[in-house]
């Protein structure tokens, strides 16, 4: 089994309401250090920061390391709306 990172847009006042969700994973394990570890083939977001248009996603990799993925916030929102 492979665990991917996804993204969804939730209602600000009631986060139980999902407005939209990406149809494909935001990112998936592709590097050896994401594919091999205590739990293989796993990426799981842990936190984010936003610097201008750059969304930095800190994530766990195979339960052994920490990675950083970066995406354009505007592009992500365009895909979600």
C-alpha positions, 0 to 999 in steps of 0.5 A: 500500500502507498500513502500519498499526500492530498489536499482539500478545501474546507469551509472556514466556519464549519470544517466538517464541510468539504468544498473540494478535493484534488482528484490526484495526490498532491505528491507521492513517495518517489525517492528512495528515502520516502520509499524505504524506512520503518514504514515503506511508501509513505508520505504524510504532511505534518505542517505548512508555512506560506511565504508569498506564493510558496506553500512549504509542506513539511512531511514525514517520509517512510516513518524515518525522515522529514521532507519538504515539498513546495507548491504554488499556493495560487496554483493549488487554489486554482485546482481546488476551486 
